[in-house]
Every structure is written in C-alpha cells, then in structure tokens.
Amino acid sequence: FGLCGSRGVDGVIAACIKFDDPEVIELANSNLPIVTVDHVFNNRAAVLSDNTDGVHKLVDQLAALGHERIAYIHGENHSAVTQKRLVGFYRACAAHGITVPDAYIVPSTYRDAKSCAAATRQLLALPQRPTAILFPDDFSAIGGIQTIRQEGLLIPRDISVAGYDGNLISQIMSPQLTTYRQDISVMGQEAARMLLEAIEKPQDFLPRYVTIPGRLVEGESVRSL
C-alpha cells in the first residue's frame, strides 16, 4: 500500500499475487480502489474464473472416457479458488456415481512444480493408484508429469493427466495437456472496466463479483478406458 500511495496511483488490479501477504491485505483495507482477480476480499470488487464449473467439466470429460479412479491435487486449502474447485470436483464425481477415497485428494501449492511432483509421487505410491490425476494448474503439471515419467509410466497409456488455466505451456507440452482455459482476456477487460468505474464514480460504485466462464481444451494427455 505504501508504494501505491507514494506513487499516487488511482487504483489497483491485483492478480497472481499472494493475497494473504500483509501488504496486500493492508491495500485491500485501504481507501484506494482495488479489483482482485480470482480472489475475494470483503466489500471489494472481484473478477472470478468459474472455478467450480471448470473442474466439473474436467471430471465430466474423464468420466465420459471411462475413468472412475480420479485423483485431485489442489492448491492451498485457505484459497477461495481451491474451495470452489473442490466443490466442483466433488459435485462432478457425485453426479457420475464416482466414489473418491480421501487418499485421492492431495494438497499442494499453485504454480509450484516441485510441490506437485511430491504430491504426484504420493498418489503413485498408493496400492491402487488413480487412472487419472487433475493438477492444480498447467505450470505445476510439469512437476507431476516429470514424476510420472521417472516412475517409468507413459502418459496417457498408463495414466491420464489434466491441468488448469489453458496457458501457452499446456499447448507446447508433449503430449499436449488437456486443460480448462480461463478467458483471461475477458477477465482483464472486466477488471479494468470495474476499476475505472470505481475511480470515476466512487459514490455510485457498488463492489460486486463477476464470474467469467472458460472452456475445456481437449489435449492428448487423457485416454479412453
């Protein structure tokens, strides 16, 4: 907040940062207009990806291809994004009559390939390993995929995997990663629109949450059973 105040900024769009950082919390509690992306602060405007629907669609795709042993490596437990994605995961599994063992749900960290690698190793060591693994995001998937290969397994012949975000890295992976692509262009436009509204009409501006849908991107990392 100190840096923003000293430089005389009119408002802030906060995205891809540590939202539990004390300085970010101070900023959110200040009088400076702020719009957050994929995070919610009380009485602050936010633009959100449809995280519940995103994971639901990934599970739908896996179930349609015959997968019933589906594991989910998720991001930080305290994150609102994580909670919504977990809801989407459990709802989708229930809709397809899939039972999820507790051991198939493993916490990790967003955008952390090393943490995802350790979580993947934990899943592969189970007596009955999953046939498919959902990773926290496309970047983290790098660690998970490397671990699978180190164990002598092939994707998707031996195990299927999917990511989340739909960024460039998912499309240049080999095999190309099945993922859920967030519409970051529309999210950015909406965040800018709301911030300008908050700056120009502070007395009329009512903080709100806007959810932007994405779409499933079918790659080559999932096979039919």
Secondary structure, 3 states (H helix, E strand, C coil): CHHHHHCCCCCEEECCCCCCCHHHHHHHCCCCCEEEECCCCCCCEEEEECHHHHHHHHHHHHHHCCCCCEEEEECCCCCHHHHHHHHHHHHHHHHCCCCCCHHHEEECCCCCHHHHHHHHHHHHCCCCCCCEEECCCHHHHHHHHHHHHHCCCCCCCCCEEECCECCHHHHHCCCCCEEEECCHHHHHHHHHHHHHHHHHCCCCCCCCEEEECCEEECCCCCCCC
